[in-house]
Amino acid sequence: MPKSRSSLLTRRGLIAAGGALGLVAALTACGGSDSAKDGSGDKGTGAAASGPWSFKDDMGKDVTTKSTPKNIVAFTGTAAALHDYGVEVKGVFGPTKTADGKADVQAGSMDISKVEILGNVYDEFNVEKYAALQPDLLVTNTWEPGSYWYLPEASKDKILKLAPAAAIGVGGDVTMDKALARTADLAKSLGADLNAKKTVDAKARFEAASAKLREATKANPGIKVLVGSGAADLFYVSTPATSADLKYFQSLGVEFITPDKVEGGFFESLSWENAGKYKADVVLLDNRTGTLQPQELKAKPTWAEMPAVKAGQITPRVTEPIYSYEKCAQIVEELTKAIQGAKKVS
């Protein structure tokens, strides 16, 4: 999902081509020029650093290099997940730094001073800087078949020629637990120890949090949850049908409001005059930089009149989760608290 609502209408198959970026001559040392197949094709497996590396990504592609990639460039949220497994990247693209210089929410626990930021907003990617990093591998998410998240359409082909690219599915039929497992598979192939105590504990925490969420929905049935995102002129209501996190929460018993005029398979756009169309008990509100937060939304009369808002039953939604067990456990725990404490007000 994009950082700001100005780009949301062009996302996931509707992405508009941005301005063309210049490209220096492709470096022959880049990973894309020395890839070699090892013939294994095993999903989520990688060879040792001294031999060929391969990973079958969620586009069904066998991504291969002559050795385990070291110069990795990734979408910010994916880089943050790899960081939680002990795999560091050289460069990132996507929301990384806020206007005041602090780490964006999507950067997670990464030290952003130690990575090259190739693009900080949607449709921005410095191809020259990318080539200079001599990348062995590019990693991002995918929401739709054939779509590399946050790669600008205008320069995508140039970028993909410089190094192999791997994508982890986070949309469509994928649920959060599956996206987590696949991200862990990728981290393992890049050298992460999934048996490390930190990782084992984080996975156990996620599983325990999921069980508690299921218990909470059973103990407090009938709580209607609306997933919303505020922009200056529009209020977006998301469907739970196509995002890995929402599909997973729904499988645990969370009752979401499904908008009836979904655009592009992901959300309904409502004018602020009509923002109260759906009555909910809890609002999960997009927490991304560039979206309106509760303090700013106070100026919208229809927002203030929503039953959930009147009741103070608003909780942040991590709209683009960092797919490590540590970060997703926190997300599930916060949602559980919201469900446990919610009163029926719709």
Stockholm file with secondary structure:
# STOCKHOLM 1.0

chainA/1-346         MPKSRSSLLTRRGLIAAGGALGLVAALTACGGSDSAKDGSGDKGTGAAASGPWSFKDDMGKDVTTKSTPKNIVAFTGTAAALHDYGVEVKGVFGPTKTADGKADVQAGSMDISKVEILGNVYDEFNVEKYAALQPDLLVTNTWEPGSYWYLPEASKDKILKLAPAAAIGVGGDVTMDKALARTADLAKSLGADLNAKKTVDAKARFEAASAKLREATKANPGIKVLVGSGAADLFYVSTPATSADLKYFQSLGVEFITPDKVEGGFFESLSWENAGKYKADVVLLDNRTGTLQPQELKAKPTWAEMPAVKAGQITPRVTEPIYSYEKCAQIVEELTKAIQGAKKVS
#=GR chainA/1-346 SS CCSSHHHHTTCTTCCCCCCCCCCCCCCTTSGGGSCCCCSCCCTTCCCCTTSCEEEECTTSCEEEESSCCCSEEEEHHHHHHHHHTTCCCSEEESSCBCTTSCBCGGGTTCCGGGSEEEESSTTCCCHHHHHHTCCSEEEEEESSTTCCTTCCTTTHHHHHHHSCEEEEECBTTCCHHHHHHHHHHHHHHTTCCTTSHHHHHHHHHHHHHHHHHHHHHHHSTTCEEEEEEECSSEEEEECTTSBHHHHHHHHTTCEECCCSSCBTTTEEEEEGGGTTSSCCSEEEEECSTTSBCHHHHTTCHHHHTSHHHHTTCEEEECSSCCCSHHHHHHHHHHHHHHHHHCCCCC
#=GC SS_cons         CCSSHHHHTTCTTCCCCCCCCCCCCCCTTSGGGSCCCCSCCCTTCCCCTTSCEEEECTTSCEEEESSCCCSEEEEHHHHHHHHHTTCCCSEEESSCBCTTSCBCGGGTTCCGGGSEEEESSTTCCCHHHHHHTCCSEEEEEESSTTCCTTCCTTTHHHHHHHSCEEEEECBTTCCHHHHHHHHHHHHHHTTCCTTSHHHHHHHHHHHHHHHHHHHHHHHSTTCEEEEEEECSSEEEEECTTSBHHHHHHHHTTCEECCCSSCBTTTEEEEEGGGTTSSCCSEEEEECSTTSBCHHHHTTCHHHHTSHHHHTTCEEEECSSCCCSHHHHHHHHHHHHHHHHHCCCCC
//
